[in-house]
Amino acid sequence: MPPERNGIACAGNWIVDRVKIIDRLPGKGMLGNILSETLGSGGAPFNVLVDLAKMGAGFPLSGLGVTGRDSGADFIRSICLPLKIDISGLVILENMATSYTDVMTDAETRIRIFYHYRGANARFAPEHVHLNKLHSRIFHLGYLLLLDGMDQPDPDCGTVAAKLLKNVQEAGMKTSVDVVSEESDRFHKIVPAALPYTNYLILNEIEAGRTTGIKVRDGKGKLIPKGIVDSVDKLFKLGKMELVAVHMPEGVYLKTRDGKKYSQGSLDVPKNYIKGTVGAGDAFCAGMLYGLHEGWDAEKTLSLGSCAAAACLSRPGATDGLLSLNKLIELEDRFPQSDPPVPV
């Protein structure tokens, strides 16, 4: 009898974030001043695994992906190894550079602009994932739309990523998927292919709206609750998910396959608490995956996701603000919860 599956494996984009706080986002041809710079984790697997480790996850954490043989890969190892994250599944590609992103964050508004170098991540392919060596319970893949090899067409499943997710499910693991936010019309071409092979779909409101073609914010940026509901309903028609969770600055809306709906507001943290928003989506995802792995109910799982996202906001880097599980949960007592963004 095979061993019982345990732990979370995260695959996809391994990125070194160069987080720069600047005095303003300059216009074309104008100057902005860098006030500070920090190195940090970036990309779905790197961020989520570090977040889970900082929570004190009592189950195995495994990373899969590709890097170069360079200082970026050295940085990844320097973060993961002390946290006991198994990165034996990271493959070094010779003559390729580890991916990085320059994250430009306006010091006052906290609006971010990302300048990304794909590097080795563009070569990540199913051949780098050895399913026979994985004993994880959950396999998280991210980000769709930022993995060139995985976003390529596949004659059987639509995309290479979809084929990989199908194989992961057949190996006995639950699959989780996240998407990157970008200005493009590729969402409806690439994301739906993965959904028939996805158990847990965790994405933000912009990604949900662009995948489904449904408007989720009005011209002034105000949330359209009906648009969120309609987007989630359409996503279910495109796939076979057990749940879809859409997170947004206002909170989160979740619906399960059997029709149960949940909505929670985000923690109402003061403006001076927020030092950056990089990684907040991955922090929410990490909290969700923790709860799903442990079999928690939806409300408790959503609460941990919201607390993790709030903790992330306290530091400029994507994972620097994460805390142990008990300290994360205490944030609910420290900060009030805002009103649910979507009526249920």
N, C-alpha and C positions, 0 to 999 in steps of 0.2 A: 504493500500500500504506500503511495507517495506521501511525503510529509505534508502536514497541514500548512497551507499558505499563510504567510505572515509578513507584514511589512509593506512599505511603499517604495516603488521604483519610479524614478522620474527621468524622462528622456527628452532630448531636444536641444534647445539653444543654451549653450554655455558661454556666457558673456562676462567680460570685465567692464563694469560701469565706471566711467570717469565722471563723477558727479560734480558739476561746477555751479556754485551759487554766484549769480551775476546781478549787477545793480539794475539792469533793465534788459529786455529783449529788444535789441536795436532794429531800426528799420533798414532797408536796403542801403548798403554803402555807409552805414553809421557805425559808431563804436559802442560796445558794451564792455564794462569792466568786470573782471573775475574777482570776486571777493574771497572765495575759498574753493578748495578742491579736495575731494576724497576719492579713494579707490573703494569699490564695493562690488558685491556680487550682482549679476544680471542674468536675465533669462529665466524661463520657467523652472527648469530642474534645479539650477543652482540656488535660486531664491527660495523655492518651496522646501528643498531639503534642509537648507540652513535654518529656515524658520521652524521647521518641525524639530530639528535638533535642539534649537534654543528653547522650544517648549518643553523639552525633556521627553520626547517620544520614547516609549519603552518598547519599541519594535524596530526591526532592521530598516535602515534607510540606504538606498542604492541609487547611484547616478550612472546614466548612460548617455554617451554622446561622443563628440570629437573635438580635439584641440590641436593646436600646433605644438612644436617643441620650443617654447619661448617663455618669457617672463609672465605672460598671461596665464599659461598653464601652471607655472610655479605658484602664482597667486592663488589659483583655484585649489591647488593641493594644500597650500598654507592655511586656507580657511577650512577645508573639509576634513582633513586628517585629524586635527585636534577635536573635532566634533564627532568623530567616529562614523563619518559618512563613508560608505564603501564606494570608492570611485575606481575600482578595478575595471569597471565597464567603460571607462573613458579611453578612447582610442586616440593615439597620437598620429597625426597625419604629417609626414615629412614635407617640407617645402610649402607648408600652409601656416598661416598665422591664426592664433586664437582670436576669436571674435571680440570686438569691443564696441562700446557706445559712449559717445560724449553726450552727457545729459545736462542741458543748459536750463537752469531753474531761476526764474525771476525772484529776487529776494523778497519783494513786496507781495506780488500777486500769487506766487508759487506756480505760475503757469510754466509748463515744461516744453522744451523742444529737444528732440532726439536726433543725433547724427550717428548712424549705425554703419559699422563695417562688418559684413557678413563673415568673411574669413572662412575658417574650416567648417563652420556650421552649414555652409552651403553644400558640403559634400556628405552630410549625415544621411545614412541610408539603412534599410533593413539589415544589410549584411553586418552592420555594427551592433546589432541587438541579438544576443545569443539567448533565445528564449529557454533553451534547455538548462541554462545555468541560473535562471530566475525562479525564486520561490516566493515572490511577493504576492500579496493579496490584491493590491491596487497598482496599476500601471498608468502613470500620468504623462501625457505627451503635450508639449507646448514649445513654440507657438506655431500653430498653423498660420500660413501666409508669410512666415519668416524662416522656413526651412526649404530651400530651393529643391533639394533632392526629394523630399517628402511630398512637396506640392506638385510634382510631375504627374502626368496622366498614367493611369493603370487600366489596362483593357478589361479587367474583371471587376474592380471595385471603384473605379473612377479616379482615384489618386493613389500614389504609393503609400501615403500615410494611412489611408483607409484600409489598404491591404495589410499593412502592419498591424493595425488595430484589430482586424478580423483574426489574424493569426494569434494575437495576444489573448483574445477572448477564447479562442479554441484551445489555448494552452491552459486555461482555467483561471485567468485573472480578470478582475473588473477593470474597465478602462475609463480614464478621465481625460478630458480634452480642454485646452485653453487656446485662445486665439489672440493674435496681436492686433492692436489698433493701428490702422494705416489709412491714408487717403488713397483709395483705389476702388475699382469696381470688381475686384477679384473675389470678394466674400462669397457671393452667390454661386461662383464657379467652383470654389475649392472646399469651403466648409461643409456644405450639405453632403458631400461624398463620404465624409467621416462619420456622420451621425448614425447611420444604421449599425455601426460597430462601436458606439459610445454608450457607456453606462451612466456616467456623470458628466454633464456639460456645464462648465462654470465659465462665464464670460461677462463682460460689462455691457451696459445698455447700448453703447454705440455699436459694438460688434454684433449684438443681437439685431439691432435695427438694420444694419447694413447687410447682414446675412439674409434677412427676410424681406428687405425692401420696405419695411414699415417705419413710419416716422415716429421717433420716440421723444424728441424735443421740438419745441416750436421755434420760431424765428428769433426769439429772445433767449433761447437756451433753457426755457422752463420745461420740466419733465411732463410728458404726456402719459399718465398712468394707463390709459386704455391702450396706448401704443405698446407699452411693456407687456401687458396681458396678451394682446394679439400676437406680438412677436413670439412669445413663449409658446402659445398655442400652435403657431405655424411651425416652430422648430420641432415640436413633437410630431407633427405630420411628416416632417422630413426624415425622422430617425426613430430609433428604438430605445431612447434613453430611459433610465429609471427616474431621473430627476434632471431638471434644468434650473440653475440658479443664476439670476442676473443681478450683479452688484453694480452700484452706482454711488455717487457721493451722498445721495439722500438715504441710502439704505440698501435693502436687498429684497427681491421677490423670488420665491421658489415655488415650483409646482412639480408634483410627482406624477408618475405614469398613471396612477389610479385616480388622479384628479384632485388630490389634496393640495391646498394652496396656503402659503405662509408669506407674511410680509413683516419685516422688522426695520425700524429706522436705525440710522447710524448713530454712534455715540456722539453727543454734542460737545466736542472739545473746543476750548477757547482758541481764538485765532493765534495767540502767541505760543500755543502749544505746538502748532504745526511748523515743522522745520523743513518738510519736503513731502512730496506725495509719491516719489519713486518707489515701486514695489508694493504699494498698498493692495493692488489687485492680487498679486501673488501671495501676500500675507493672508488675505481673505481666503484664497484657495487652499492654503496650507491648513488653516483652521477647519475648513470644510472637510478636507481629506482626513484630518485627524479624527474628527467626529464620525465620519463614514467608516473609517477603519475600525473604530472602537464600537460601532453599532449604536451610537447615541441617537436620540430622537431628533427630529428636524429642528425644533426650537433651540435645543442646547447646542446643536451643531452650528446653526446660524449665529448664535450669540458668540461662540468662540471665534468664528470667522470675522465678525464685526469688531471684537476686541483686538484680534490680531492686526486688523487693518488700522485701527486707531493707534495701537502701539507703534506701528510702522511710521505713522505721521510725525512722531516725536523726534526723528533723526533724519538727516538728509539722505543717507544711504538706504538701499532697498531692504536690508535685513538688520541694520544696526539697532533699531528700536525694539526688536522682538524680545519678549520676556518669557520666564517659565510659565507653565500652564496656570498655576495658582495665582501668580501676579497678573496674568492677562485677565483672568476672570474677575479679579478685584477692580478692574477698570470700569465694570458695569456699576459698581457702587460709587466710584469717583466721578463719573460723568453721566448725566441723564441721557436717556435714549430719546432721539427725536421721533416725531410721528412716522408711522409706516408710510412708505412712499406710494404704495399701491393698495387700495381697499381690497379686502378679501372677505 
